[in-house]
Amino acid sequence: MDKSYFFEIPVENIIEESETKTRGFCNKRYLVYVHPYDSCRKIHVNTYYRIQGQTAELCIHYDRGLCGLTDYEKLSRKDIERQAYDSWMDGAK
């Protein structure tokens, strides 16, 4: 995939790295992170990424806004995994 489709974030911005476990969401790996270029510090989910040292490269096509920083704790695991799965489907189009 073309390098112009990727952006980097510092690993300190990663909140969690996990895999969907909810039935029907196809065991997709995902990152939840604070977007460093968003002035509102919005939480995003990404399913096409690579962590290298102190940075992570994320593909713009597999990225989705999740919520504001203060709302993250209120989300259920299923809500997060649904957005991760939908992020994967967005990028696969």
Secondary structure, 3 states (H helix, E strand, C coil): CCHHHEEEEEHHHEEEEEECCCCCCCCCEEEEEECCCCCCCCEEEECCEEEECCEEEEEHHHEEEEECHHHHHHCCHHHHHHHHHHHHHHHHC
